[in-house]
Amino acid sequence: MIPLTKIIATLGPATSSEQQISALIKAGVSVFRLNFSHGTYEDHLKRIKIIRELAKNNKSHYTVLADMQGPKLRVGRFQNGSINLKKGQVFVLDANKETGNEKRVQLPHPEIFKVLKPKMKLLLDDGKIVLEVQKVTRCQITTKVLVGGTLSDHKGVNVPDVILPISALTQKDKKDLKFALDAQADWICLSFIQKASDIQTARRLIGNKALILAKIEKPAAVQNIAEIVSAADAVMVARGDLGVECPIASVPGLQRKIIAACRLAGKPVVVATQMLESMIKSPVPTRAEVSDIATAVCEGADAIMLSAETATGKNPVQAVQTMREVILQTQSDPDYHQYLSALRLPLDGTIACAITSSMRRMIQSLEHPACIATYSVSGKTTLRVARERALVPILGMTISEKTANQMGLIWGVVPVLTKTVKHIGEVAPLAIEHAQKKHLIKRKEQMIITAGYPFGHQGSTNILHIVDID
């Protein structure tokens, strides 16, 4: 059995060597995240080269996800490195470049001054400190401290009550984006998305060089989720900042809502942040973390992500192994199909929809279904099949190496590069050959093949074929 929900591992100081990355692959990683908030271009390029070389050696395909930092808002510096804010005191954020003190600090983001109004909240240092706006001028924000604490240099600022008039791509992001595209990253992850136009702006720069994954971490993005899901190629439930800007108790419900919106639209969805936080230091996870992973799997997430657990943690391989074990245990639960089927997918009247929904029912009724094989140049047929969550692996055959690399993020898909076919009769022998090499099928088992004919035309899924393996 292979894990149908994919595992994303963030690379960092703890996982930069060929030996370390190879160990993550053996433990179950399909997708590697490069976090452009940290590291140098030299670091990232070295890791990409290792991933591609290991893919070549293993005759497999691994996905590279380049995560842009986005417009992270931060306060300036303090005279002594930090201050202590007390509940009820007045504290000012202003445009003054001088180092801060117990009464004020620089906020080098003029766009915030333009939209803030009295009674709005400012959340500092991941929500540990809460300020309420009292008065706003062109270059000064006077606030009252609602929740105090220690505030140190360059801590982050979240503004949950308003859509900020800022681009989702900073000048740093544009430079990072060019590097990532030149290095042939498969997916570009956009941070602090607020609306669909943020994705469209990035799309003009990215073109067809990579697919776009939009991180949902602001209330505005939640409000615009339908438009964002439609504009993006995939979505991430980024629970870190989402749990800062939204009431933390609302995050589980928002996670379900976002996953459901993506599954209904047939878009891949990732759940991220603090999935195995304790394993940064401990070799054993908490029971709550194991339950959290199982919940994301049951809700139908395409992939779940490790951040500091693999980037800087003491137990990166053990964290991946733990995640894999929980995925496998969850998908072997007799009720797993029931969980995934709780969301009823709509029929849209197309041939492709009729084919893939019929395929799911076939899998349920066949005696020995082992896998599904798709043949698709763009990956659209494979994505459509994955949307059905049919409980068996999907052999994603394609003639495009770029598509094969990108498909590593999608639920259940084992991507393979294959030759061009011209006749229907060529597909089944190829599918059997690849499925056997990937150990997806054995004698006396059955495979379902789906493709679009004539071959090479996008959006033409119209073949459904059952093969018995002798």
N, C-alpha and C positions, 0 to 999 in steps of 0.2 A: 504493500500500500504506500502511495506517495501522498504528501500533504497537498490538499487541493487549494487551501488558503496559502498564499505566498508569504514568504518572510523577507522583509527589507532590513538590511543591516547598515548602519551608518559607519563609515570608515573614519579612523582618526589615529592618534598616536599609539593606541593599543592594538591597532589592526592595519598596519601599513606595509608589512613585508609580504613577499610571495607566500611564505610558509603560513603566515597568519590568515591571509585571505583564502588560501587553499583550504585551511581548516574550517573556515566559515562555510565554504561551499559544501564540504563533506558533511557538515552539521545540518545543512538544509537551506542555505541562503540562495535566493533566486535574483534578488535585486540589491544593488549596492548604491547607497546614498552618499553623495559628496556634499558636505555642508559648506557652502561658500561664505558663511559667517566666520569660519575659521580656516586656517591653513593657507599655504602659498600655492600659486599656480604650479610650481614645480612638484609640490606634494600631490596635488590632484592628478597631474599628468602621469606621474609615476604609478599611481594607483590604477588609473584607467588602463595603462599599458599592461600591468600585471593581470587585470581582469580579462582583457582581450587575449592575452597569451594563454592564460589558464583555460579560457573557453576553447581556443584552438586545440590545445593539448587534450582536453577532455571531450572534444567533438560535441560541445554543448553551446548554449547561448545564455549569457548572463546580462542583465539589464543594468545600465548606468543611469542613475537619477541625479541630476545636478540641481541642488536646492539653493535658489537665490535668497540672499539675506532680506531683501525688501526694505521698505522705509521704516526701519527701527528707530523710534524716537527715544532720545536719552537726555538727561540733565547734564550740566557741565561738571566742573571739578570744584572741590571744596579746599579751603586753606589748609585744613588738617587731614584731608582725605575723607572725612565723614563728619556727620552731625547727628544729633539726637533730636527728633521732633516729638513734641508732647501734645497730647490731645487737647484741643481747644485753642492752641496758639495760632497766630497769624503767620503765614509763610508766603513769600513772594517768589514767583518765577518770572524772569525778565530777559531782555535782550542784551543786557550788560555782559561783556566778555570777561569781566574781572572774576576771580575765583570766589566761590560762594562762602557763606557762613550760616549761623543759626537762624538768620532772618531772611536770606534770599539765596538764589542760585540762578545761573544762566539756563535758559531753555532755548537752544539754538534752532528753533523751528518756527519761523514767523507765520507759517500757515495755520498753526494752532490758535494764535492770537485772533485770527480773523473770524473764527467760527464759534469760539467758546462763549457761553452766556452764564450769568449767575445761576447757581443751584446745580450746575453740571459737576460731574465728578472727574477727578484725575487720579489714576491708580499708578503708583510708583513701585518699582522693584517687585514686579510680578504680583501686584495687588497687596503686598504686605503693608503699604502705606496708602491711606485714602485721604485725598484733599477735596474740599468742596469749594468751588469757585464763588467768590464774593463780588469781585469787580474786575472788569477787563478793559484795558486801554490798548492802544496800538502796539505798545512794547512792554506791557506789564500785566501780569495776572496775579491778583491778590486772592489768597485762599485761606480757608480755615482747616486746620488738621482735625479730621474725624477719627482716624486711626493712626497713631504715631509709631515711632520706632527709629532704628538707625538707618540713615540714608547716606550712601557713599558715592564716590565719583562714578559718573557715566551710567547710573542705573536707568533702567528702561522706564518709559512713560506710556501708559495706555489711556486712550480717550474713548470710552465706550458709548457715550451718549450722542455722538454726531458722526456724520460721514466727513472725513477730512479731505480737503481739496488738494490731494497729493497723488502723484503717479505711483502705481505699484512697482515701477522700475526706477530705481535711483540711478545716478551716473555710475556708481559702483556696480550696480546690477547689470547695466548695459555693457560695461567692460567685462564683467564676469560671464555674461551671456555669450558674448563673442568668443571668449576663450572656450567655453563649454561646447559651443557649436563647432568650433574648429577642431576640438578634441573628439567630436562625434558622440557626444552624450545622446542617449536615446530619449530621455524625458527631461523636460525643464519644469522645475517646481517653482511656482510663483507664491511669494509670501504676502500676507496682509491684503489679499484681494478684498475689494469692497463691492464691486459691481462688474457686470459682464464686459463693459468697455475696457476695464483693466486687462482682461484677457485678450481682447481684440487688438489693443495697443501692442501687446507682446507678440501676438500672432503675426503682425506686420513685420516684425524684426526676425522672427524665427522661421516663417514660411513653412516649408514642408521638411525642414532639416531635423526636427524633433517634435514630439508630442508634448502637450501642455497639461500639467497637473496643478490644479488650483487648491491652495490651502484655505480651508474655512476656519478662521480664527477671530473674526470680528462680528458683532451683532448685525452690522449692515450686510455682511455676506450671508448670514442666516436668512435675513429678510429677503434677499435677492437670490435665494438658492436655486430656484427654477431656471432663471436666466443664466446663472453661472454654470450650472450643470450642462445646460444646452451649449454654451460657448466653449467649455473646456473639453479636453479629451478624457480627463479623469479628475477626481476630487479627493482631497485628504481631509479627514476630520482631525484637525490639529488641536488637540485638547489642552495644550499648554496655555497659549494665549486665549483660547476660547473660554477656558475656565477662569481666566482673570477678568475678561471683559464682560462675560455673562455670569449670572449667579451660578456658583459651582454646582448646586443641586440640580440645575437644569441641563448639565452636560450629558448625562446618559440619555435623556429624552431627545436632545439635539442630535446625538450620535445616531439614534434609531431613525430620526427624521431624515438626516442627510444620506444615510445608507439606503433607505427606502427610495428617496428621490433619484439616486444614482442607479439603483437596480431597475427601477421602472423605465428609466431613460436608456438603459443598456450601456452605462458608462462605468468603468472601473472605479472602485472606491477603496481608500486606504484609511485605516485607523492607526493613530500615532500618539505618542507621548506617555511616558511613565508606565508602560506595559509590564516591565520587569525592573522597575526603579531600584528595588532592594538589591538586585543582583549586580549593581554597580560595585558593591562591596561584598555582598554575601554570595556564597556559592549555591544557596537555596532560596527559592522565591517564597513570597507570602502566599497564603491560601487565597487572599483577595485578588492578588495579581493573576493567579491561575484562573480564577473565576472570570476575571475581566477579559482574558484572552479567549476563553470559551464563549463568552457572550458575543464578542466581535465575530467569531467564527460562525456561531448560530445565526447571527443577524445577516450573514452573507457577505461580509467584507471580502474583497478580492485579495487584499494583503494587509498584514499588520507589521508595524515598524518598531525597530529598536534604535534608540538614539545614543545617549551616553553609555548605555549598557555595553555596546560594542565599540564605541569610539574611544572612550577613556576608561571604561570599567575594568575591574580586576578579573572578570569572568566572562569574556566575550563569547567564547565557544560554548560554554555551559549555558549561557543565556539563550543562544540559538537552539541548542539541543532541547532545552526546557520548552521553548515555544513550539518546536516541532512535535514533541511528545504530546503536548496539550492539544494541538491541532489534530493529530492522528487519533487520540483518544476521543475527542469530541465528534469527529466525523464518523467514528465507528459506533457511536451511540445509535440504537435502533430508532430513536425519535429525531435524528438529525434531519432526515428528509422532511419531516413534519415542520420543523423549525423554518427551514428554507422555503417551504411551500406556503407558509403563513401569509406571505406577500403574494397576492394574485396578480400576475403580469397581464397587462391588457393585450388583446389581439388587435392588430392594426389593419387587417385586411390584405396584407401583402403576401406574396408567395413565400418570401423568406421567413416571415412569421409563422405561416402555416407549416413550413418544413421543420423549423426548429422546435415548435411546440409539439408537433407529432413525434419528433425525435425523443423528446423528454418522456412522452408516454410510452414509446417503444422500450426505452431503457428500463422503465418500471415493470413492463410486462415480460421482457425476455428472461430466459432462465439463466444464461451465463454471459451477461454483458460485461465486457472488460474495459472498453474505451470507445471514444468517438474520434474519428479522424476527419479533419477539415483540410481542404485545399483552397488557399486564398492568397493572392498576391499582396493585397493591402492589409489583410488581417481582419477585415470587416466581417466575413463569414464566421471566423473563429470567435470574434467578440460577440456576435449574435448568439452563437451556440453557448458560450460561457454564461450569458445572461440567464439561461434556463436553469443553471445549477443542477445538472442531471446526475450528480453523485458519482461520476466516473471521470478518469483523466481524459483530457482532450489533446490529441496529437495535432499540433498546429503546423501543417506543412505549408511552406511558402518558398518561392524562388528568390525572395528578397532578403538579404542578410539584415538590412535595417529593420524590416518587419519582424524577422525572427528575434532580434534583440529586444524590440519593443514589447513583444508578446509575453515576455517573462513576468510582467506585472499582473497579468490577467488570471483570474481564478481558474485553476485546474489545467492550465495550458502547459504542455511540454513542446516547446518550439523546435522545429527541425528545418534545415535548409534542404531543398530537394530540387530535382530537375524540372524543366518545363514539360508539361504534358499537353498533347493535342487531341487525344481521343479519350473517351470515358473509360474504355477498357484498360487504360494505363494506370488509372488512379488506384484501384484496389491492390494490385501487386506492390506498388510503391508504398502504400499505407501499411500493408502487412509487414513489409521489409523494415520500415522505420520503427513500427510499433514493437517488433521483436527485438530490434537492436536496443530500444529504450526499456525493454522488459515490461512493456505495458500489456502484453497479451501472450497467452499460452494456448496449446492445443485444446480443442473442444470448447473454446470460448468464442464469443461473438464480438464483432466490431460494427459500429454504424459509421458510414461514410457520408459526409455532406459536402457539397461544392456547388459552384455556379458554372453552368454551361450555356454558351460557349466560354471556354476558359480565357482568363485575362480581362474580363469585363467586370468592373466593380458593381456591386449591388444586384447580382443576378443569382443568388442562392436558390437553386431549384432542383437539386438532386438529393435523394435520400436512398441509401443502399445498405443492406444488411449483408455482412460477410461472416460465414462460419469458418473457423480455423481448423483444418483437418489435423 
